[in-house]
Amino acid sequence: MKRTKMYALFLAVCMGAGTILGGCGTQTVPEASEQNTVEEIKEEANTEEEPIAIEIVTGQTVTLPEENFINEALNEALGIELTFNILGAGSDYATALNTRIAGGDIPDIFYIPRDSSETFYQYIKNGMLLDLSPYMDQLQPVIEWGGGEESLAPNMYEGKLYAIPKKSRTSYNTWVIRKDWLEKLGMETPSTLEEGLEVAKAITFNDPDGNGKDDTYGFSFYNGVDAFNAILNPYDGSVSNNIIIRDGKVTSSLLQEGMKEGLEMCKQWVDAGVVDPDIIANTLESEQDKIYQGQIGMCCIDWAGLYKKANMDKVKSVSPDAEWECITPLTKEGNDSAVYDILDVTNVRGDYAVGANVGKDPEKLQKVIELLNYIVSEEGNRLLSYGIEGRHYNLEDGKVVPTELMSEECDFLWAYQICFRDDLTYLQVKFPEAEEQVKFVYDIERYEVYDAAVELPEGFYLADMDKYIEENMIKFIYGQRPISEYDQFIEELNTQFRFDEYLEIAAQQLEEKGYLN
């Protein structure tokens, strides 16, 4: 439904302007023959003229400083005059961007609204985005940064490159446990879900905080019913319809052999009374508050939600002796695969694109290519990650060492990371208090899915099926529907929501995009 609304909004804005892209229907991306090659661009560009003006437009919740040292550094390094405009965030950004584009004013580089792939494809069809394929040789630093040519599929449409590649990122959710409580209870760190259940019972019923009250729980998380993926993932399943590849074939996490057994394990944890009763409704903030107040002894959380200094200080202010430890994800007994949390390996499409009009201006196009290559270079990546050397950081034996000014002046830098960043190194530099935990979480094996690679056909409403799946997962886990009816549930998905048809579409598209090779 969200995708439909976004597209309707886009059309309404364009029609309100009289023409699409003022345009938009008649504005086309130049053919490769009409676009100058980079060699021709270099010959035509007059380097002695005024700096080339380049505008980047984005939608972010960040405030830029009045004295923008990042703009100044990029201008000096590249001979450009950079303008970085923020047009709001979320739907406000999409509205503002589409209004501007409908008037025929396409930014040089701009953030693609992330409501769905449909917006990206609609921009391409209406000639808003520059085909970068003729310049792939010159953009090799960016392409290699994003994982190489084999990783370009999500950035392409009909064999042409439209989104600027970016470095992929991982999940940062992790299992954590109150190690000091384990010691008080005389228990060892659990490694399996069965052992974890026994530890959760002790935390819940054996008064680990010694206050004489029945006020602790053995397991919590946030993010709705997805909390139970911590238990289901080791069984090769999940609470959602995630597209996966097994034995060279496309299938769904819901169809895996271990799903019923995994749901039974989830139900065991709930029936034992060890699960936070608010787990489905929890937000990150409510889970954090329970951690701060010493109400939870084992949970899953993003590392930053616990180990950033400000958050750990809140823990220590209430419980000075609290010792939270990252632990390896609990496994199914007899299975050593410590896999946890959904990671869509196809959700790596770039967030930014180059406006089609840039292809008509050889000098600007040359500078845009130089800019993109620069920001993924060692020098450019350091600038956009850490600020100015000697002011915000120093290099000691090749390692970035922050100064006090980094934390005071560099909170906005992430908005400039068009191609993302070297995330592990970045986080360890920015948050030295959690360097060990960041590395631990970064190395956790994730449950890899391919959801973002599937383009929905017209008239297929995945959101309705997803809602039905979520409702029934809650019923299975909380005993409101017997797990013995799981096969019947799958048949309901087929007959009511065309689940089997969706899987056929997914299989065809993943094969066409090369994910089965």
N, C-alpha and C positions, 0 to 999 in steps of 0.2 A: 504494500500500500504506500509506503514511504517513497518508493521509486516512482510510482505513478504520480504522486503529488508533485514530486520534484520536476518531472518532465512536463506536467501540466502547467506548473509555475513558469517554467522556461518558455513554453510556447505562448503563454499569456503575455509575458513581458515582451517577447519579440513581436507579437501581433499588435500589442499596444503601441509599439514604435513604428508601426506601418509596414515594416518589412523585417524579415529575419536577418539580423546582422546588418541591417540598414542597407541592404545588405546581406544578411546571414544566408539567405537562399541563393543569392547570386555570387557571394564571396566564395571563392574556391581556393584550395591549397594549390599553389603552382606545381605543375608537373616537373619531374626531375630535369627535363630538357629546358624548362624555363628558369630553373634555379641555377644560380652560378655555382660552379665548383669552388672548393676552398682555394685552389690555386689561382683561379680567376679573381676571387675575392681579394686575395693578398695583393695581386697585381693592381687592382682597382683602388684599394684602400689608400688614402693619403694620410700617412702617420703624422704629418706635421700639422694637420688641421686640429680644430677644437676637439676635446674629449668627446667620445661617442656617448650619447645619453641612452641609458638602459633603465627600464622600469621593471621592478618585480612587484607583483601584487599577490597578497596572501590573505587568508582568513585565520587569525590566531587571537588568543586571549593574552596578549602581551603588550606592554607599553615600551616604546622605543625611547632612549634617552635623547635629550636635546642636542648634546654633543655626541653624535653617533660615530664613534671611533672605528666601527666596522666598515661603515660606508667609506670613511676617509681612507682606510687601509686598502680596501678593494679598488678605490679610485686611483690611488697612487700606484698600486701594483700592476694595474691593467690599462691605465690611460682611458678611463671611462668616467662618466658622471652618473652615478647610481642613485636612483630613487627607489625607496622601499616603502610601499603603501600597504596598510592594513585596512581592509574594508569590513571590519567586524568579524564575527565568528559564527559557525554553524549555519542555520538557515538565513540569518541576516547577511552573511557573506555571500551566499549563493544568490540571494535576491539582488544585492548591490552589484555583483559581478555580471549577472545576466542583464541587468538594466543598462550597464555600461556597454556591454558587448552588443546589445540590441541597437545602440546608437552608433555602431560601427567602430568603436574604440576598443580594439583588442590589445591587452597588455603584451609587453615583449615576452615576459616569463610570468606565468601565473599558476597559482594553486588550483587544482581541480577539485570542486566540491565532492566530498566523499560519501554522498548518499548512496551511490551504487555505481556499477559499471555503466549503466545506461547513460548517465550524464557524459561520461568520457566518450562513449560511442556517438552520442548525439552531437557533441562538439566536433568530432571528426567529420561526421556526415555533412555538417553545415559549414565545413571549411574554415573552422576557427583555429585549428592546430597545424603547425608546420610538420610536414613529413621529414623526419630526421634521417631517414634511410640513406640518402645520397651522401651524408656526412659522417657515416659510421666510422670510416677509417680515421677521420680527424677526432672523433669522440671516443677513441679506444680507451683513454684513461678512465672516462666515466663508465663505459661499458664494463671494463675489468673491475672497477670498484663495485659495480652492482652484481658481480658474480659471473661475468663473461657472457658471450653470445648465447650460450645454452640457457641463460636465465632471462632472456629478453621477451619470452612469449607473452607475459601479462602486459607488457608495454607496447604491444603491437596490435594492429588491426589490418586484416587482409594483407598480411605480409609486409606491412610498413610500420616503422617505428615512430610513435607519436608521444609517448610519455618519457620523460627524462629518467633513466635508470637510477635506482638508489640502492644503497647497501641494505640487506635484509636485517631484521631484528628478531629477537627471540622472546619467549615468555620469561617473566621474572618471578612467577609464583613459586613458592617453596613450602615444604613441610617444616614446621618448627615446634619445639617442645621445651617446657620448663625443666631444664636439667637439674636445677636445685630441688624441684619437687620429686623428680625421679629418685634422687639420692635419699630424700626423707622417707620415701615409700619403699626404699630398698629394692628398686626395680632397675632393669637394664634398658637401654635404648632399644625400642622395638625395630624390627626389620621387616616383618610381615604384617598383613592386615589382621591376622589372628592374634599376634602378639600385641599389636596396636590396640585391639579391642580390650584386651586384659588390662593394659596400661590405662586406657580411657576409663575403665570401670574403677580402678584404684584412685584416679584423679577425681572422679565424680563422687565417690562414696567414702573415701578414707581420709577426708579432711587434710589435704596436703599443706594447706596454709596454716593449719593449727589454730584456727579461730573458733572452733567448736560449732560452726554453722554449716548447713548443707547448701553451699552457695558457689560451687565450682562445677565446671563441665569438662569432659574429656576431649571434646572435638568441636570446632567451630570454623566457619569461613564466611564469606559473603558471595555475592554474584548469583543469588537465587539457587535454583535446583542444580546449577552447574557445580555447586560445592561438592556434590557427590561424585564428580568425575575423579576426585582424589581416590575414590574406592573402585570406581568402574574401569578407569583406564588400564590398571594392571590385568584386567580380564579381557583386554582388547576391545572394550566397548566404551560408550559414552551416553550421556543423557540426551544428546541431540542427534539429529540425522547428519552426521559428518561423513563426507565422501572420503574414502580411503582406498588404497591399492593393496591387495593381498594376492600373492602368487601370480602377479602380472595381470590381475583383473580388477576392474573398478567395482566397488561395492559400498555398503553403508556400515557405519559402526553399529547400527541397530541390528544388523543381521549376523553379527559375530557369535560364534558358538558359546562364548563365555558370558553373554549378556544376562541370561537368566540367573546363572550362578552369582554374577556380580551384583545383580539387583537383590538377591537373597542376602548377600553380605551387607549391602547398604541397609536392608531392613533389620538385620541383626544388630547393627550399631544403633539404629533408632529404637528398636524394641528394648535394648539394654538400658535406655535412659541416659546415655552418655553424650548424646548430640545436643548442642545448644538448641533449645526449642524455637529460637528466633532465626535459625540458620537460613531459611528460605527468604526471609524479609530483611536480613542483615544488609547494611551498606558497609563500605570500608570504614567509615567513621564509627559506626556502632560496634563493629568488631574490634577496632582499635580501642574504643572506650572500655570494652570488657577486658582486653589485654591489660590496659593501664590499671584497672581496678582489681586485677588479680582474680578474675572469674573464670579464666580459661587456661588449661594446662597444655593443650596440644591443638594446633590449628594449621591452616594453610593461609598464606598471605604473600603479597608482593614484598620483596626484601625491603623496599624503600618505606613501606608502611610500618615497619618495625625498627629497622636498623639505622635509618637516618638519625643523626644526633638529636634533633628536636623531638623525635618520637621516642627514642630510647631514654631521653631525659625524663619524659613523662612516666615511663615505666618505673624508672629508678626513684622518682619522687614519691611514689606510693609504696613500692616494694624494693628497697635498696639492695636486697640480696637476690633479687630475681636474676636468673641466668637463662636467657633464651638461646637455644642452640638449633642451627639448621641441621636437619637429618635427611638421609637419603630417602626418597619416596618409598612408602611401604609397598611391598609386593604381594602378589598372590602366592600362597604357600606352594612350594614346588616349582615356582617360576621366578628366576632371578632377574627378570627384566624390570628395572626400577624406572618405569616411564610414568610421567605425570604432566597433565595440563595440555590443552589443545593448542597446537601451533599450526596455522594454515601456511604451508610452505609455498602456496601460490599467491598469497596476499602480499606480493612484493612489487605491485605496479607502482611506478613512480607517482609522487604526489603533485608533480609540476609538469607543465608542458610549455613549449615555445609558441607564441602567437604566429599565425600564418603570415601576417604582414611582414615579419622579420625576414622572410625569404626573399622579399623584394628589395631589401636594402643590403647590398653586399658588405658595406663597412660594419653595419650593426650586427649582421649575422656572424661575421668574423669575430667580433668582440664577445658575442654571446657564447660562441664555441670556446673562446679563450677563458671566459668567466667560468663556464661549467667545468672545464679541465682543471682550472686553478683551484676551485674549491674542493676537489678531491685529491689534490697534490698534498704532499707532506706539509708544506708551508701553509697552504690554504685551509687544510683540515685543522691544523693547530689554531689558526686565526679564528675560525668559526666555532671551535670547541672551547678554547681557553682564553682568547683575547690577544692582547699585545705582549710579545716577549719583552721582558724587562720591566713591565708594568703590572701585568696580571699573573705572569708566571716566569720562572727561570728554568733553563735546561741544565741539569746536573747529570753528567755521564749519560746524556741522551734521554733522560727521563724528565718529564714535565713536573715541576715542583710549584704548586700554587703560592701566590702571595696573598696577603689579606685583601687586596683589592679585587681579586677574582670573585670572591663571594659577594662583594659590595657592588660591583659594576657589571657583572657578566650574566645576570639572570635572563637576559633577553636573547642570548646568542643562538639558542636552539631554533628560533624562528628563521634564521638564515641557513639552516642545515638542509638545503634543498635536496641533496643526495644522501641525507642522514649522516652517520658518523661511524668511527671505529668505537663501537659502543662499550665493549668491555674495558678498554683502556680509558675511555672517557669517564665512565662511572667510577673507576678506581681512583682516578685523579681528583674528580670532583667531590668524592665522598670517601676520603681516606679512612674514616672511622669504620667503614663497612667494607673495606677492600677484600677481606677474607670471605665474607658472606656473598659479595657480588660474584666472585670467582666461583664459589660453590654453586650458586644458583645458575650461573651462566652455563655450567657444564652438565646440568641435569638433562637427561634424555626426555624429549617431549613426544606427545602423541600427535603424529604428523597427519594432517588432513589436506584436502584439495578443494575445499568449498568454493573459494574465490575464482577458480578456473571455470566454473559452470555458469554459462549465460542463460538466464531464464527465457524460454520462448514466450511470445505474447499470449496473455490469458492464463498464465500459470502463476498462482498466488502461493508462493512458498510460505509466506508468513502464516497463513491459515493452518497449514500442516504443522509448522513448527509449534504453534500454540497448542494444537491438539496433542502433540508429542509431549510437550512440557507438562500439560495437565495430567496425562496418564503416567508419566514417570513419577510424579509426586504421589499419585494414587498407589502405584506399585510399591514404592519405597516406604510409604506410611501405612500400608495395609488396607487401603481403601478399595483396592482391586487385587484379586489374587494373581500372583505371578504366573500361575498355571494358565492364565488367559493371555500370555504374552504373544503366542502365535496368532491368536484371534485379533489381537491389537495390530499386528503387522498386516493382516488381511484387511482390517478396517482402513489402514493407511492406503492400501492399494485401491480399494473400491471407492473410498470417499475423497481421496486427495491425489490420486494418480502417482503414488509413491514409486511403483514399479516403472512407470513411464519416465519419471524423473531420473531414475537410475540409468535407464537406457540413454537418455539425453546426456547425462554426465559421462557415461562410458564413451560415447561417440565423440564428445568434445575433447575429453582428455586425450584420446588417441590422436585426434586431429592436431592437437597442440603439442604432441610429442612427449607426453608424460608417461606413456607406456613403452617407450623405446628403451 
